[in-house]
């Protein structure tokens, strides 16, 4: 009997139960027969999922300590395992991964973000400083990653990393959610936002929705800092009670988010982001999650997003800064419950047909097998 190949996933930045890392990649590889270990920060709560060994890293109070001591800790614990495949998820682990790379193993760099664009969007630094940091990062990344395989979470990353393998961040199909019937009753005047709540992800735009339409409430399900929540409440003024936040200063587990998809007949899932070079190119993971739950999308009219919702006829794209356009879209959704249901069903069919993790899982497992066979 062959000994299962040992796979180690490493992250010092992401939560140990990050949906892409744990629930998709690690779980898929474990189900495929690999011996999977996750090296990540300590978890607040143990997961109910079995079959994956979690080696915890100490949490540090600031980023610099994490980057120095956390990465060293990750290296020591990873090296002891002598894995066949090391699959890492953070740029700060580039040096660690380079040290782990040997002739008889494989190292995969999982690129979750367009890091160069992200650096250029950090407004708290001057533009010249951002350019220097971005250029320096590109040089460092290019040097260390020459011997790595590249795993790309987004389609457009292929333009940046032509030799990378696209393993797209499509959702796992939760049968309970997909089979949940959004009943024929008129949707409630509530919209849903899932995922981390930040400025670049439209927190302050979403906070205006109860002012744009006083009948609307916004449910946020995702980590939201107290400072951002306070900004949102200030914007909403006397409608601040129409902003409901699940995840104040804490990570929200995947299971909690999934439960929210089913607990209301939501009017729409929202993603009214301000225009940034990074998000304007991405197909958001939350799009697919809204679609799998049969919830229509109300999003910014970036060309990629507008084309997406029109292709699948699963939502409405609006100018995130045009309050009248947003108001009209909300009015249309409230006045046309049959259309809301139709857009939701269109989205669900598209996810079940092709926009789901099962397709990507097969690519991931096949890729691993090919890499190991050819090493």
Wavefront OBJ file of the C-alpha trace (Angstrom):
o trace
v 0.000 0.000 0.000
v 1.422 3.387 -1.018
v 2.033 5.951 1.700
v -0.096 9.076 1.079
v 1.854 12.060 -0.176
v 2.356 14.653 2.552
v 1.060 18.135 1.817
v 1.638 21.182 4.036
v -0.310 24.409 3.607
v 1.243 27.441 5.291
v -0.177 30.832 6.194
v 0.814 33.401 8.785
v -1.754 35.966 7.625
v -5.016 34.172 6.923
v -7.406 32.712 9.472
v -6.882 28.950 9.895
v -10.406 28.317 8.592
v -10.077 30.645 5.623
v -12.601 29.418 3.024
v -10.115 29.038 0.160
v -7.275 27.527 2.180
v -9.098 25.239 4.605
v -12.587 24.558 3.302
v -11.622 24.281 -0.356
v -7.999 23.359 -0.972
v -7.113 21.463 2.208
v -10.427 19.617 2.407
v -10.335 18.698 -1.291
v -6.793 17.347 -1.052
v -7.641 15.401 2.101
v -10.673 13.832 0.415
v -8.434 12.918 -2.536
v -6.188 10.866 -0.249
v -3.346 13.267 0.540
v -1.950 13.578 4.067
v -2.748 17.251 4.723
v -1.332 19.499 7.446
v -2.194 23.166 7.887
v 0.292 25.454 9.617
v -1.597 28.601 10.608
v -2.416 30.816 13.558
v -4.219 29.441 16.578
v -7.995 29.198 16.119
v -10.476 30.808 18.491
v -12.747 27.778 18.114
v -11.943 24.241 16.940
v -13.424 23.314 13.588
v -15.916 20.478 13.257
v -14.183 19.254 10.079
v -11.910 16.232 10.519
v -8.999 14.791 8.592
v -6.697 17.833 8.499
v -3.957 18.280 11.070
v -3.601 21.862 12.301
v -0.234 22.924 13.716
v -0.876 26.298 15.396
v 1.359 29.344 15.181
v 1.485 31.921 17.951
v -0.477 35.105 17.329
v 1.488 38.344 17.511
v 0.239 41.749 18.522
v 1.621 43.585 15.498
v 2.536 42.941 11.890
v 6.301 43.377 12.285
v 6.511 40.763 15.055
v 4.383 38.386 12.977
v 6.595 38.878 9.922
v 9.773 38.214 11.914
v 8.841 35.662 14.568
v 5.772 34.169 12.904
v 7.574 33.364 9.679
v 10.531 31.846 11.561
v 8.102 29.699 13.567
v 6.375 28.628 10.349
v 9.723 27.682 8.800
v 10.840 25.556 11.752
v 7.547 23.680 11.955
v 7.338 23.196 8.181
v 10.889 21.905 7.834
v 10.307 19.205 10.452
v 7.539 17.672 8.328
v 9.649 16.978 5.204
v 6.594 17.352 2.985
v 6.259 16.309 -0.638
v 4.384 19.547 -1.355
v 4.574 22.876 0.458
v 1.728 25.193 -0.551
v 2.012 28.695 0.903
v -0.397 31.624 0.801
v 1.358 34.854 1.868
v 4.073 37.036 0.281
v 5.813 37.299 3.639
v 6.540 33.557 3.362
v 8.528 33.886 0.121
v 11.862 33.459 1.920
v 10.519 30.585 4.023
v 9.267 28.798 0.895
v 12.603 29.387 -0.867
v 14.427 27.758 2.070
v 11.999 24.816 2.024
v 12.435 24.154 -1.704
v 14.544 21.058 -2.386
v 15.170 18.913 -5.452
v 12.788 16.235 -4.208
v 9.798 18.410 -3.276
v 7.355 20.856 -4.816
v 6.600 24.355 -3.563
v 3.427 26.165 -4.655
v 2.817 29.892 -4.209
v -0.933 30.522 -3.985
v -1.541 34.079 -5.187
v -4.764 35.347 -3.605
v -4.325 39.017 -4.433
v -2.821 41.372 -7.003
v -0.259 42.562 -4.461
v 1.403 45.210 -6.612
v -1.931 46.923 -7.318
v -2.835 46.581 -3.648
v 0.380 48.361 -2.627
v -0.323 51.179 -5.083
v -3.736 51.721 -3.468
v -2.389 52.373 0.037
v -3.244 56.055 0.278
v -1.515 56.537 3.641
v 1.815 56.423 1.755
v 2.976 58.955 -0.813
v 2.833 57.857 -4.446
v 6.650 57.821 -4.908
v 7.013 55.611 -1.813
v 4.281 53.274 -3.086
v 6.048 52.981 -6.447
v 9.353 52.109 -4.794
v 7.747 49.497 -2.543
v 5.760 47.974 -5.429
v 8.833 47.771 -7.672
v 10.919 46.293 -4.858
v 8.232 43.723 -4.105
v 8.056 42.672 -7.780
v 11.816 42.116 -7.859
v 11.800 40.131 -4.605
v 8.845 38.026 -5.715
v 10.404 37.316 -9.118
v 13.698 36.257 -7.510
v 12.275 33.914 -4.896
v 9.456 32.382 -6.954
v 11.562 31.156 -9.903
v 11.481 27.579 -8.616
v 7.888 27.703 -7.356
v 4.702 26.594 -9.043
v 2.145 29.425 -9.139
v -1.500 28.915 -8.190
v -3.800 31.761 -9.301
v -7.090 32.560 -7.577
v -8.365 34.966 -10.267
v -8.583 34.796 -14.070
v -6.892 38.137 -14.672
v -3.816 37.105 -12.654
v -2.869 35.044 -15.715
v -1.926 38.329 -17.400
v 0.503 39.016 -14.541
v 1.792 35.447 -14.135
v 1.569 33.716 -17.547
v 3.014 30.415 -16.302
v 0.570 30.211 -13.378
v -2.200 27.630 -12.985
v -5.701 29.048 -12.461
v -7.471 27.380 -9.545
v -10.311 29.857 -9.275
v -11.960 30.781 -6.007
v -15.417 29.486 -6.924
v -17.746 28.473 -4.065
v -18.283 25.036 -2.645
v -21.841 24.006 -3.419
v -23.679 23.600 -0.150
v -26.608 21.332 -0.992
v -28.633 22.724 1.895
v -28.286 26.271 0.558
v -28.878 25.342 -3.077
v -31.987 23.317 -2.240
v -33.316 25.973 0.124
v -36.438 27.415 -1.481
v -36.690 31.188 -1.567
v -40.450 31.120 -1.218
v -42.949 32.872 -3.451
v -43.628 35.529 -0.825
v -42.343 39.007 -1.592
v -38.690 39.472 -0.538
v -38.076 41.445 2.656
v -36.657 44.962 2.381
v -33.254 43.773 3.508
v -30.015 43.432 1.564
v -27.107 41.214 2.555
v -23.361 41.805 2.481
v -20.960 38.966 3.308
v -17.195 39.110 3.770
v -14.797 41.522 5.453
v -16.205 45.030 5.860
v -13.646 47.644 4.763
v -13.482 51.019 3.022
v -12.304 49.561 -0.299
v -15.104 46.994 -0.121
v -17.766 49.649 0.004
v -18.477 49.923 3.731
v -19.269 53.645 3.577
v -21.384 53.285 0.421
v -23.401 50.448 1.925
v -23.917 52.551 5.048
v -25.808 55.102 2.918
v -28.410 52.628 1.664
v -30.927 53.252 4.494
v -30.692 56.997 3.711
v -31.152 56.414 -0.019
v -34.185 54.212 0.709
v -35.469 54.515 4.258
v -37.275 51.151 4.045
v -34.010 49.264 3.503
v -31.917 47.497 6.147
v -28.405 46.199 5.472
v -27.146 43.024 7.119
v -23.345 42.723 7.216
v -21.861 39.300 7.948
v -18.071 39.480 8.151
v -15.281 40.947 10.236
v -15.766 44.678 10.765
v -13.511 46.802 12.938
v -15.110 48.970 15.582
v -13.660 52.121 13.968
v -15.241 51.354 10.585
v -18.549 50.450 12.235
v -18.549 53.825 14.004
v -17.930 55.584 10.656
v -20.828 53.672 9.115
v -23.182 54.573 11.967
v -22.231 58.251 11.617
v -23.042 58.161 7.897
v -26.388 56.418 8.459
v -27.349 59.078 11.075
v -30.842 58.415 12.425
v -31.044 55.248 10.295
v -28.049 53.614 11.979
v -30.324 50.953 13.471
v -30.894 49.780 9.893
v -27.238 48.691 9.768
v -26.911 45.247 11.335
v -23.379 43.914 11.853
v -22.482 40.301 12.602
v -18.716 40.174 13.107
v -17.747 43.268 15.072
v -13.997 42.930 15.663
v -14.092 39.180 15.081
v -13.730 36.605 12.314
v -17.017 35.075 11.151
v -16.968 31.351 10.444
v -18.066 30.032 7.056
v -20.914 28.103 8.677
v -22.342 31.310 10.176
v -22.254 33.087 6.811
v -23.969 30.162 5.119
v -26.746 30.179 7.724
v -27.461 33.844 6.926
v -28.017 33.044 3.254
v -31.024 30.979 4.282
v -32.550 32.928 7.163
v -34.253 35.657 5.106
v -35.802 36.064 1.679
v -33.205 38.733 0.857
v -33.952 41.458 -1.667
v -30.351 41.357 -2.971
v -26.757 40.612 -2.113
v -24.775 43.849 -2.361
v -21.253 44.708 -3.524
v -21.285 48.461 -4.117
v -17.528 49.002 -4.103
v -15.733 52.247 -4.946
v -13.627 51.948 -8.113
v -10.149 50.569 -7.449
v -7.865 48.984 -10.005
v -7.765 45.732 -8.044
v -11.474 45.093 -7.527
v -12.544 46.410 -10.921
v -10.845 43.377 -12.514
v -12.015 40.686 -10.077
v -15.027 38.418 -10.106
v -15.867 38.513 -6.411
v -16.273 35.252 -4.520
v -19.367 36.716 -2.893
v -21.012 36.927 -6.330
v -20.941 33.152 -6.612
v -22.116 32.712 -3.044
v -25.073 35.037 -3.546
v -25.892 33.176 -6.756
v -25.707 29.727 -5.157
v -28.240 30.934 -2.565
v -30.564 32.248 -5.286
v -30.035 35.894 -4.270
v -29.771 38.539 -7.016
v -26.672 40.754 -7.056
v -26.664 44.544 -6.724
v -23.134 45.680 -7.575
v -20.988 48.480 -8.962
v -21.084 48.935 -12.723
v -17.411 48.180 -13.349
v -17.103 46.754 -16.883
v -16.123 43.255 -15.676
v -18.909 43.174 -13.072
v -21.548 44.630 -15.386
v -20.678 42.071 -18.059
v -20.824 39.296 -15.448
v -24.333 40.065 -14.134
v -25.626 40.666 -17.671
v -24.102 37.427 -18.988
v -25.764 35.351 -16.277
v -28.813 37.659 -15.927
v -28.406 37.453 -12.189
v -28.478 41.052 -10.969
v -28.185 44.789 -11.531
v -25.041 46.915 -11.902
v -25.183 50.604 -10.901
v -22.868 53.561 -10.473
v -21.838 53.280 -6.784
v -21.736 57.092 -6.495
v -25.107 57.766 -8.150
v -27.650 57.669 -5.334
v -30.579 58.097 -7.713
v -29.460 55.122 -9.766
v -29.112 53.040 -6.601
v -32.547 54.193 -5.423
v -34.089 53.208 -8.761
v -32.477 49.784 -8.615
v -33.785 49.162 -5.095
v -37.250 50.357 -6.138
v -37.178 48.018 -9.148
v -36.255 45.048 -6.974
v -38.936 45.853 -4.392
v -41.575 46.312 -7.096
v -40.738 43.179 -9.080
v -40.550 40.135 -6.784
v -40.938 37.790 -9.763
v -37.863 39.343 -11.382
v -35.948 39.020 -8.104
v -36.766 35.324 -8.045
v -35.886 34.912 -11.725
v -32.478 36.581 -11.322
v -31.816 34.448 -8.257
v -32.690 31.248 -10.127
v -30.531 32.266 -13.095
v -27.571 32.708 -10.772
v -28.166 29.404 -9.040
v -28.298 27.528 -12.352
v -25.022 29.104 -13.497
v -23.250 28.071 -10.275
v -24.563 24.522 -10.466
v -23.586 24.277 -14.122
v -20.004 25.537 -14.037
v -19.161 28.265 -11.493
v -18.455 25.984 -8.544
v -15.528 24.599 -6.567
v -16.122 21.002 -7.732
v -14.766 21.976 -11.152
v -11.739 23.678 -9.573
v -11.234 20.811 -7.126
v -10.770 18.383 -10.011
v -8.214 20.764 -11.557
v -6.364 21.111 -8.236
v -6.109 17.378 -7.534
v -5.134 16.591 -11.133
v -2.458 19.308 -11.036
v -1.004 17.968 -7.786
v -0.864 14.443 -9.229
v 0.852 15.668 -12.385
v 3.414 17.701 -10.439
v 4.236 14.768 -8.155
v 4.479 12.338 -11.064
v 6.951 14.602 -12.857
v 9.114 15.757 -9.960
l 1 2 3 4 5 6 7 8 9 10 11 12 13 14 15 16 17 18 19 20 21 22 23 24 25 26 27 28 29 30 31 32 33 34 35 36 37 38 39 40 41 42 43 44 45 46 47 48 49 50 51 52 53 54 55 56 57 58 59 60 61 62 63 64 65 66 67 68 69 70 71 72 73 74 75 76 77 78 79 80 81 82 83 84 85 86 87 88 89 90 91 92 93 94 95 96 97 98 99 100 101 102 103 104 105 106 107 108 109 110 111 112 113 114 115 116 117 118 119 120 121 122 123 124 125 126 127 128 129 130 131 132 133 134 135 136 137 138 139 140 141 142 143 144 145 146 147 148 149 150 151 152 153 154 155 156 157 158 159 160 161 162 163 164 165 166 167 168 169 170 171 172 173 174 175 176 177 178 179 180 181 182 183 184 185 186 187 188 189 190 191 192 193 194 195 196 197 198 199 200 201 202 203 204 205 206 207 208 209 210 211 212 213 214 215 216 217 218 219 220 221 222 223 224 225 226 227 228 229 230 231 232 233 234 235 236 237 238 239 240 241 242 243 244 245 246 247 248 249 250 251 252 253 254 255 256 257 258 259 260 261 262 263 264 265 266 267 268 269 270 271 272 273 274 275 276 277 278 279 280 281 282 283 284 285 286 287 288 289 290 291 292 293 294 295 296 297 298 299 300 301 302 303 304 305 306 307 308 309 310 311 312 313 314 315 316 317 318 319 320 321 322 323 324 325 326 327 328 329 330 331 332 333 334 335 336 337 338 339 340 341 342 343 344 345 346 347 348 349 350 351 352 353 354 355 356 357 358 359 360 361 362 363 364 365 366 367 368 369 370 371 372 373 374 375
